[in-house]
């Protein structure tokens, strides 16, 4: 599911809006990714992408699936940035930070979620200190959308350029682009 919502949705929406976007005198496409895209190897013990099991039909792990889907945002950003004239527009991805929202209310009260709920109850003061409020959390997104000092194809965190997962390679950008087009049965040629 993360593959569809977190990547294919971004890819397809950009495809649908592309004719309008490219008519702008100077456009921006901002893909919200996550720091989680850097830490996928923690769950697998190796730094690889499994394009043959992109939708986790086997061996589903929600945390790994989320991390991969956020890496796909970075790969899509890099691929699209390479396909446009940077004088016409810029494509960037970013990590907004860990933001205190109501998202944690959806943690399941059974299974592994039960334990996270108990942990969060006791850790909330620390969580509150180490996370961003919504105003702080939107700053990198606003920076990416509005600043004149943005590098095409770059990844940002805390309003500055940041490093990416080592899997953000041209080979992987192109593979993902082709798989995305094939899955959606479209040809996206910016």
N, C-alpha and C positions, 0 to 999 in steps of 0.2 A: 504494500500500500504506500509506503514512503516513496518508493520509486515513482509512482504515479503522481502523488500529491506534491512532493517536494522537488521533483525534477520535470517530469513530462508536462505538468501543468504550467510551469515557467516557460518551458521550451515552446509549447503549443500557443500560449498566450502571446509570446513575443512574435511567433510566426504569424498569428492572426492580425496583430497590430503593426507588423513591420512596414507595410506600404505607407501608413500614416506616419510612423516614427521617422522613416528616412526622408520624408518631405520637410521635416523641421530643419531650421538653419543650423542648429547645434543641439543634438539630442543626447540623452543619457538613458541607459538601461542599467538599473541597479538590481542585482540579485542578492537577496538576503540568504546567506549561508549560515555557517556556525563554526565555532572553534572545534566542534566535534569532528569536522572533516579531517583534522590532523591526527586524530588518535584512534583510527580504525584498527591499526595493527595491534593495539592492546588486546583486542578481542580475538584476533586470529593468530597472533604470534609471528606474523609475516606481513610484509608490505606488498600486497597484491590486490588487484581488482578481479573479480570473477564475472566477466561479461557474459559467460554462459549461464549464470544463475543470477542475472541482474535483478530479478523480481523476487528472489528468495523462495522459489518454488520448493526448494529443499533446504534444510538447515537454518530455518528462520531464527534470527536473533534481532529483537527490536532495536537494541542499542547500536549494533553493527549496521543494521539496515538504515537507521537514521544517519549515522556517520557517513555511510556511502552516499546516501541521497544528497547530503550537504556537500560532499566532494563533487558530485555530479553538477551542482550549481557552479562550483568553481571551474570545473572543466568546460561547462557550457559557456561561461563568461569568457574564458580564455579563447575558446574556439570562435565565438562570435566576434570578439575583439580583433582577431586576426583576419576576419573576413570583411571588415569595414575599413573605410578611410578614416583614420583618427582625427583628421581635420574636420570631418563632418559630425562626429559624435564620439562618445566614450561609453564603454561597457565596463562595469566594475561589479565585484562581489564583496561581501562584508560579513563580519561577525558583529552583531549589535551589542553583545555582552550578555551576561546572564541577568535577565531582567525580572524583577519581582512583579509577577502578574498572577492572575487567578488560575493559571494553567495547572498548578499542582493540585487543585481541588479535584481533578479528574483521576488522581492516582487510585487504583483499585484497592478495595479494602480486603481483598483476598489474594493469595499467592504472593509473589515477590513484592507487589505494591504495598501490601500490609506492612511489611518491614520498613519500607521507605517512609511510609506515613508516620510510623512510630519514631524513626530516626529524625524526621523533619520536625516533629513536635519538640524534641529536646534540642535540636540544633538550630531552631528558628532564629534565636538571637545572633548566632554566627552567620547564618544565611543572610539575615537582614544587613549585617555589616559588610559582607563580601559581594553583594549583588547590587545592581543598579535599580533605581526607581524608573518608572516609565519615561520621565523627561530625560534622564541621563541615557537611557537605553535607545532613544531615538536620535541621539546626536551623531553617531557615525553614519546612520542612514541619511540624515540631512546633509552631512558633510559630503557624502558620496554623490548626492543628487544636486547639490548647489555650489560646491566649491570650484573655483577655477584651477585649483592645484590638485588635479586628479590624473593619475596615469591610466591610460587605456589598458584594459585587461587585468588590472591589479586587484589584489585582495586587501581589504582594510579592516582594522580593528582599532578601537579607541581613537578614531579620527586620524589614523596614520597608516601608511602602507605596512603590511605585515607579511610574514613568510607563509608559504602554502605547503600543503602536503607534497612530498617528493613524487607522488603519483600524478601530479598536475603536469603531465608531459604532452607534447604534441601528438604522440602516438595514441595516448588515451583520449585526448580531446576529440580526435578524428573518429576513433572507434565509437565513442559515446554519441557523437553527432549522427553517424550512420545508423546506429541501433535506434536512436530516438526517431529519426525519419522513418525507418522501416516499421517501428511499432505503431506510429501514428499514420502511416501510409501517406506521407507528404514528402515534398521536396522543398527544403528551406534553403534558398539561395539568396543571401542578403546582398 
